[in-house]
Structure formats: C-alpha cells, structure tokens
Amino acid sequence: MHARRATLLALLLLSAAAHGQFVGPLPYVQASDTPLDTSGNFQLETFEDSLLDTLGVTSVGGASIGAPSFITDSVDADDGALDGKGLAGHSYFANGATGIRFNFDAAALGGLPTQAGVVWTDGSTVNTVTFEAFGASGASLGTIVAPNVGDNAFEGGTAEDRFFGVTHAGGLSAIFIKCTPAAGAAGSGIEVDHLQYGTPSAWTDLGFAKAGSNGTPHLSGTGPLTPGSADQLALASAKPGAVATLVVGLAAVNAPFKGGTLVPQPLLLISLPTNGAGALALPFVLPAGFPAGAKLYFQDWIHDAGASGGFSASNGLKGVSS
C-alpha cells in the first residue's frame, strides 16, 4: 500500500512539473471555448450589462464599454447567435498602445486567482498583440507576443478573435494586453471581451459512471490538496470483493471503453480489492512545498460479471492542487 501511495505521489509531482503557464492565442467565439477550468470561483465578465462589475477586479488604461454599433466587435455568441459578427454585443475598448491592465483583489476573491485570460477581438488592421501576466509580488511572469493578428477590417468580424490566458500556481495579481499596428496598418485601438479568472475547485465530479451489480460506483475525493494536507480517494457502491483498477492521468480523454466512457488519459494504473461493502479508500499526503495548479484525473474500473462488458466504472474525478 505504501509503495502504491508513493507511486501516486510521484505522479502528482510529475503533473505539477508539467503544468504549463501561458495559453494562446486560441480561436474563441463563445464562452465554452475557454481553455480555463470553470469550476470553483470562476468569474466571467462579458460586459453585456455595460459594466465591469465581476467580483474582485478593476482596470487601468482608460477603457470604456463599447455598446452595439456598426464597428463593435463583441464575442460572437454574446448576441445569442453564432453568425460571424459581434456587432450586437458589448466589448471593452481602449487605446491599443496604452493597453488594458486588469488588477485582481485578493481580499475580495479570498485569494489571488490562479488562472486568468481575456479575448482580443479587434485593434488595428494587422496587429502585434502582447499579453503579459503578473505574479503575487507584482513581478512579470512573462509574455505572449503574437504578430499578424487581425483580419484587416473593423466591421465586427469574429473569425479573428483570440483568447490569451495564463495559469500560475502562486497567484495572479494582474494581466495586461495591448496591441500595436504593423508598419503601415490602420487603426490604433484595442477591443477585448470575456475577461475571465478564478481558482478551480479542489475536486470536480466529471460524471460518466457505469452501473454494475452493486449499483453505480461512485468515486469521491476529500481534502484540500494543499501541501501537507491529508487527502483521500474513496470508492463506494462497487462490487464487493472485486478488483478495482484506479486509472490516473494528466488529461481527460472521454473515450468509449467496455460499453462506458474512460475519462482519464491513462498514465498510471493502481489495482486494489474492494471490501465486503464494495468500498475502497486510498489516502495520500501532499508534501510541503508542493506547487498549486496541478490537475489530475481519476476513475475506477471494477471487474464485475454483472455489468455490461464485464466491467462497471465510477464517475471520473478531477483534482486540482492549491
């Protein structure tokens, strides 16, 4: 048991080491396009109420809300239709060279967010977009510099819209975005939309359980997934006295398998027997200094002759350290 726990812990450390920071530029036409984790205290500002009023954020740069007009470039779906146009929505507009900085308030949010992003929707005809993020101390964490962004038009087209974002375990005090025109390009503004930020929940039930002879197995996680914390995975309602294989991965694949859905992209398999009630527990402790923001995906598959395909399965479960 101790060896298996050590193996699981090694995987957690691998996940943390592999955890990326900057994301984008990525195409974005609706809220579901976000690459960020929307669990926990996730905040999304669409500006559709003509205000910047989501919790714990202020802006610097003299930006103003762009109301629906013949040149407004909102995120495509904000007007209720995916039609390649953002004219009927709202956006956030400022001078492109000055840019827009969004500052996050740790007191209002209960801590600095560990992920944040914004969608660039328009600027000059052809632009170099620079996105920068700042850590808890205010020091820069780095930049994304994206040249040749834009569609050479100002009529609200959304095919050019791009998401820029960042995840950082130590917390984000601010993000900043600006754009500068290419040589000879027209325009000097910047429009953004769908400001988003937050800290994911420690545990999220992803669904996709598959029933067996003792009902539908359920996998749960307890503990805050913080350094030094006592955490545990617990399986219930599985077949008694059966072999349960815990599948662990660093990403979700949601692939068809044995008449059900395999949630994690398999990286590690841990097989243990269930007890007489069809339950199983796997406790573990995160070490001191363990970095936040690591994502792990779990699911148990149980040998069960009473289930279709000879296997029942628990729900998928995502854990995010903090």
C-alpha positions in Angstrom: 0.0 0.0 0.0 2.8 2.4 0.9 4.5 1.7 -2.4 1.3 2.5 -4.3 0.8 5.7 -2.4 4.4 6.7 -3.2 3.8 6.0 -6.9 0.7 8.1 -6.9 2.5 10.9 -5.2 5.3 10.7 -7.8 2.7 11.2 -10.5 1.3 14.2 -8.7 4.8 15.7 -8.7 5.1 14.9 -12.4 1.8 16.7 -13.1 2.9 19.8 -11.2 6.2 19.9 -13.1 4.4 19.5 -16.4 1.9 22.2 -15.7 2.0 25.0 -18.3 1.6 28.7 -17.8 0.7 30.7 -20.9 -2.2 29.7 -23.2 -3.0 31.2 -26.6 -3.7 32.8 -28.9 -6.6 30.5 -29.5 -9.8 30.9 -31.6 -12.8 31.9 -29.4 -16.4 32.6 -30.4 -18.3 31.6 -27.3 -17.8 31.0 -23.5 -17.4 27.3 -23.9 -14.3 27.8 -25.9 -12.3 28.8 -22.8 -9.3 26.6 -22.0 -9.5 27.6 -18.4 -11.1 25.5 -15.6 -14.5 26.9 -14.9 -15.1 25.2 -11.5 -14.6 26.9 -8.2 -14.9 30.7 -8.0 -14.6 31.2 -11.8 -15.7 34.7 -12.9 -16.7 35.6 -16.5 -17.2 39.3 -17.5 -19.0 39.7 -20.8 -19.7 43.4 -20.4 -23.2 42.8 -21.6 -24.6 44.8 -18.8 -22.4 47.8 -19.9 -20.3 47.4 -16.7 -17.1 45.9 -15.5 -18.6 44.5 -12.3 -17.5 40.9 -11.7 -16.1 40.3 -8.3 -12.6 41.4 -7.4 -11.3 43.1 -10.5 -10.5 46.7 -11.6 -9.0 48.0 -14.8 -6.3 50.5 -15.7 -5.9 52.1 -19.1 -8.9 54.3 -19.6 -11.0 51.7 -21.3 -14.7 52.1 -21.9 -17.6 49.8 -22.7 -18.4 49.5 -26.4 -22.1 49.3 -27.0 -23.7 47.6 -30.0 -22.8 49.5 -33.2 -21.6 49.1 -36.8 -18.0 48.7 -35.5 -18.4 46.9 -32.2 -16.6 43.6 -32.0 -18.0 41.5 -29.2 -17.5 37.8 -28.7 -19.7 36.2 -31.4 -22.3 34.3 -29.3 -22.9 37.2 -26.9 -25.8 38.4 -29.0 -27.4 35.0 -29.0 -26.3 33.9 -32.4 -23.1 32.4 -33.9 -23.1 34.3 -37.1 -19.6 35.5 -37.6 -20.4 39.0 -36.3 -20.0 40.8 -32.9 -21.9 44.0 -33.8 -24.9 43.4 -31.5 -22.9 42.7 -28.3 -20.7 44.8 -26.0 -16.9 45.0 -25.7 -14.2 46.8 -23.8 -12.3 49.4 -25.8 -9.1 51.4 -25.2 -6.0 52.9 -26.9 -4.1 50.0 -28.3 -0.6 51.2 -27.4 -1.7 52.0 -23.8 -3.4 48.7 -23.5 -5.6 47.5 -20.7 -4.5 46.1 -17.3 -6.8 44.1 -15.1 -5.9 44.1 -11.4 -7.2 41.3 -9.1 -8.2 41.9 -5.5 -7.1 39.0 -3.2 -9.3 40.2 -0.3 -12.5 40.3 -2.4 -11.7 36.9 -4.0 -10.5 35.1 -1.0 -7.1 34.9 -2.6 -5.5 35.7 -5.9 -6.8 33.8 -8.9 -4.5 31.1 -10.3 -5.8 31.4 -13.8 -6.9 34.3 -15.9 -7.5 35.3 -19.5 -9.2 37.7 -21.9 -10.3 37.6 -25.6 -8.8 40.1 -28.0 -11.5 40.9 -30.6 -10.1 43.9 -32.6 -7.5 46.5 -32.9 -5.5 47.7 -36.0 -6.0 46.1 -39.4 -2.9 44.0 -38.7 -1.5 43.8 -35.2 1.1 42.5 -32.8 -0.8 41.6 -29.7 1.2 41.4 -26.4 -0.3 39.7 -23.4 1.5 39.8 -20.0 0.8 38.3 -16.6 2.0 39.4 -13.1 2.5 37.2 -10.0 1.6 37.9 -6.4 4.6 40.2 -5.9 3.7 42.2 -9.0 6.7 40.9 -10.9 6.1 39.9 -14.6 5.7 36.2 -15.2 6.4 36.7 -19.0 4.5 37.5 -22.1 2.8 36.1 -25.2 3.8 38.1 -28.3 1.5 37.3 -31.3 2.3 39.1 -34.6 0.0 39.4 -37.6 -3.3 39.1 -35.6 -6.3 40.7 -37.4 -8.5 40.5 -40.4 -7.8 43.9 -42.0 -11.4 45.1 -41.2 -13.4 46.9 -38.5 -16.9 45.6 -39.2 -17.3 43.3 -36.2 -16.0 40.1 -37.8 -15.3 37.4 -35.2 -13.1 34.9 -37.1 -10.0 36.8 -35.9 -11.0 36.8 -32.2 -8.3 35.2 -30.0 -8.1 34.1 -26.4 -4.9 34.9 -24.4 -4.5 33.4 -20.9 -2.3 32.2 -18.1 -2.3 29.8 -15.2 0.1 30.3 -12.3 0.2 28.3 -9.0 1.4 31.3 -7.0 -1.5 33.5 -7.8 -2.0 36.3 -10.4 -2.1 40.0 -9.3 -2.8 41.3 -12.8 -2.9 40.6 -16.5 -2.2 43.2 -19.3 -3.0 43.2 -23.0 -2.0 45.7 -25.7 -1.7 45.8 -29.5 0.4 47.8 -31.9 -0.2 48.1 -35.6 2.1 46.6 -38.2 4.0 49.1 -40.3 1.6 51.0 -42.5 -1.5 49.4 -40.9 -4.5 51.5 -40.0 -6.1 51.8 -36.5 -4.8 52.4 -33.1 -7.3 50.9 -30.6 -7.8 47.6 -28.9 -11.1 45.8 -28.1 -11.3 42.9 -25.7 -14.1 40.8 -24.3 -14.8 37.8 -22.0 -12.4 38.7 -19.2 -12.2 35.5 -17.0 -10.4 34.4 -13.9 -10.6 32.3 -10.8 -9.2 29.4 -8.8 -10.5 25.9 -9.6 -12.3 23.6 -7.1 -10.1 21.0 -5.4 -12.4 18.2 -6.6 -14.9 18.0 -9.5 -17.2 15.1 -10.4 -16.9 14.6 -14.2 -19.7 12.0 -14.5 -19.6 9.0 -16.9 -20.2 6.3 -14.2 -21.2 2.8 -15.5 -23.6 0.7 -13.4 -22.7 -2.7 -12.0 -24.1 -5.5 -9.8 -24.0 -3.3 -6.7 -25.4 -0.2 -8.2 -23.5 2.7 -9.7 -19.9 3.0 -8.4 -19.0 6.5 -7.0 -15.5 7.9 -6.6 -15.1 10.9 -4.4 -12.1 13.0 -3.2 -11.7 14.7 0.2 -9.0 17.1 1.4 -7.9 20.5 0.1 -5.0 19.2 -2.0 -2.6 21.6 -0.4 1.0 21.0 0.8 1.0 18.8 3.9 -2.7 18.1 3.7 -4.2 14.6 4.3 -6.2 13.8 1.2 -8.1 10.7 0.1 -9.8 9.0 -2.8 -12.8 6.8 -1.8 -14.8 4.4 -3.9 -18.3 3.2 -2.9 -21.1 1.1 -4.4 -18.7 -1.1 -6.3 -19.0 -4.9 -6.5 -17.8 -6.4 -3.1 -14.6 -8.3 -3.1 -13.7 -7.3 -6.7 -10.5 -5.9 -8.2 -10.9 -2.1 -8.8 -8.3 -0.5 -11.1 -7.8 3.2 -10.5 -6.9 4.9 -13.7 -4.9 8.1 -13.3 -4.0 10.6 -15.9 -3.0 14.2 -16.6 -5.8 14.9 -19.0 -9.3 13.8 -19.8 -9.8 11.7 -23.0 -13.5 10.6 -22.5 -13.0 7.6 -24.8 -15.5 4.7 -25.4 -14.4 1.7 -23.4 -16.1 -1.6 -22.4 -19.6 -0.1 -23.0 -18.8 3.0 -21.0 -16.6 6.1 -21.0 -12.9 6.1 -20.0 -12.4 9.6 -18.6 -8.6 9.9 -17.8 -5.9 9.6 -20.5 -4.3 6.6 -18.8 -0.8 7.2 -17.3 -0.9 5.1 -14.2 -3.0 2.1 -13.1 -3.4 1.1 -9.4 -5.3 -2.2 -8.7 -6.7 -2.9 -5.3 -9.5 -5.1 -3.9 -12.8 -3.6 -2.7 -14.1 -4.7 0.8 -17.2 -6.6 1.6 -19.4 -3.5 1.1 -17.9 -2.7 -2.3 -15.8 0.2 -0.9 -12.1 1.2 -1.1 -10.1 4.1 0.2 -6.7 5.4 -0.9 -5.3 8.1 1.4 -2.3 10.2 0.5 -0.4 13.3 1.7 0.9 16.1 -0.4 4.5 17.1 0.6 5.5 20.5 1.9 6.3 22.8 -1.0 4.0 21.1 -3.4 3.1 23.6 -6.2 -0.5 24.6 -6.8 -2.4 24.2 -10.0 -1.6 20.6 -10.9 -4.5 18.8 -12.5 -5.1 15.0 -12.1 -7.9 12.9 -13.5 -9.1 9.7 -11.7 -11.6 6.9 -12.4 -12.1 3.3 -11.1 -12.9 0.4 -13.3 -14.2 -2.7 -11.5 -14.2 -6.3 -12.7 -17.9 -7.1 -12.5 -19.6 -10.0 -14.3 -23.0 -8.4 -13.6 -22.1 -5.3 -15.7 -22.2 -5.0 -19.4 -18.8 -5.8 -20.9 -17.7 -7.4 -17.6 -16.8 -4.0 -16.0 -18.5 -1.3 -14.1 -16.9 2.1 -13.7 -17.0 5.0 -11.3 -17.5 8.6 -12.3 -14.5 10.5 -13.5 -13.0 12.8 -10.9 -10.7 15.8 -11.4 -8.4 17.0 -8.6 -6.6 20.4 -8.7 -3.9 21.2 -6.1 -3.8 24.7 -4.5 
